[in-house]
Amino acid sequence: QRGGGMAPKKDEKAASKSGGGGGKAKKKKWSKGKVKEKLANLVLFDKASYDKMIADVPKLKLITPSIISEKLKCNGSLARRAVKELLSQKLIRPILTHKSQCVYTRATHQ
């Protein structure tokens, strides 16, 4: 019959009684992970932030949408629109235009 199938059950009981099984270790808990704080960035320029953008950004040596977003606390799409606005007013000039990241500098009048 099934004599071989019953043997492991007897061994488990014997191991738990003798205490040689190593005991039950505490299960390792997963860390919650680091939570990044939410940024409350502008989605539309108000008059004050628009004026600040027109005044401050063209003075920067290196201008990218990410830098504008960081400095003016606006979201990325608004920063890209700000770059287009500054380009149209000839306040900045492109150095490198790429699909994902564009680099500009201040317009030096030659």
C-alpha positions in Angstrom: 0.0 0.0 0.0 1.2 3.6 0.6 3.7 3.0 3.4 6.3 5.4 1.8 3.8 8.3 1.7 3.2 8.3 5.5 6.8 8.4 6.5 7.5 12.2 6.0 4.6 13.1 8.3 6.1 11.0 11.1 9.4 12.7 10.6 7.9 16.2 10.8 6.3 15.5 14.2 9.6 14.0 15.5 11.5 17.1 14.3 9.1 19.6 16.0 9.2 17.7 19.3 13.0 17.5 19.4 13.4 21.2 18.6 16.2 20.5 16.0 14.1 22.0 13.2 15.6 25.5 13.6 12.4 27.0 15.0 10.1 29.5 13.3 12.0 32.6 12.2 10.1 35.9 11.9 9.0 36.6 8.3 11.0 39.5 6.8 8.7 42.6 6.4 8.9 44.6 3.2 9.8 48.2 3.6 7.2 50.7 2.5 9.7 52.4 0.2 10.6 56.1 -0.2 7.6 58.3 -1.0 8.4 61.2 -3.2 6.7 64.4 -2.3 4.0 65.7 -4.7 4.9 68.9 -6.5 2.1 71.4 -6.8 3.3 73.0 -10.0 1.4 75.6 -12.0 -0.5 74.4 -15.1 -1.1 77.9 -16.4 0.9 81.1 -16.1 -0.6 83.9 -14.1 0.5 87.5 -14.8 3.2 87.5 -12.1 4.8 84.2 -13.1 4.7 85.1 -16.8 6.5 88.4 -16.1 9.0 86.6 -14.0 9.6 84.1 -16.8 10.1 86.9 -19.4 12.5 88.8 -17.1 14.6 86.0 -15.5 14.8 83.1 -18.0 16.6 85.0 -20.9 19.4 85.9 -18.4 20.3 82.2 -17.8 23.3 80.8 -19.6 21.7 77.3 -20.0 17.9 77.1 -20.7 16.0 73.8 -20.9 12.3 73.1 -20.2 13.4 71.2 -17.0 15.3 74.2 -15.6 12.3 76.5 -16.3 10.0 74.0 -14.7 12.2 73.9 -11.6 12.8 77.6 -11.3 9.2 78.8 -12.0 7.4 75.9 -10.3 5.4 75.1 -13.4 4.8 71.7 -15.1 6.8 70.5 -18.0 4.3 71.2 -20.8 4.0 74.8 -19.6 7.8 75.1 -19.6 8.0 73.9 -23.2 5.4 76.5 -24.2 7.4 79.1 -22.3 10.5 78.1 -24.4 8.5 78.5 -27.7 7.3 81.9 -26.5 10.8 83.1 -25.7 12.0 81.8 -29.1 9.3 83.7 -30.9 10.3 86.9 -29.1 14.0 86.1 -30.0 15.0 86.3 -26.3 16.8 82.9 -26.5 18.5 80.9 -29.2 18.7 77.2 -29.7 21.9 75.2 -29.2 20.6 71.7 -29.6 17.2 70.5 -30.5 16.3 66.9 -29.9 13.0 65.1 -29.8 13.1 64.7 -26.0 15.3 67.5 -24.7 16.1 70.9 -26.2 18.9 73.1 -25.0 18.9 76.9 -25.4 21.0 79.8 -24.3 20.5 83.5 -24.0 20.4 85.5 -27.1 23.6 87.5 -27.4 23.1 90.4 -29.7 25.9 90.4 -32.3 
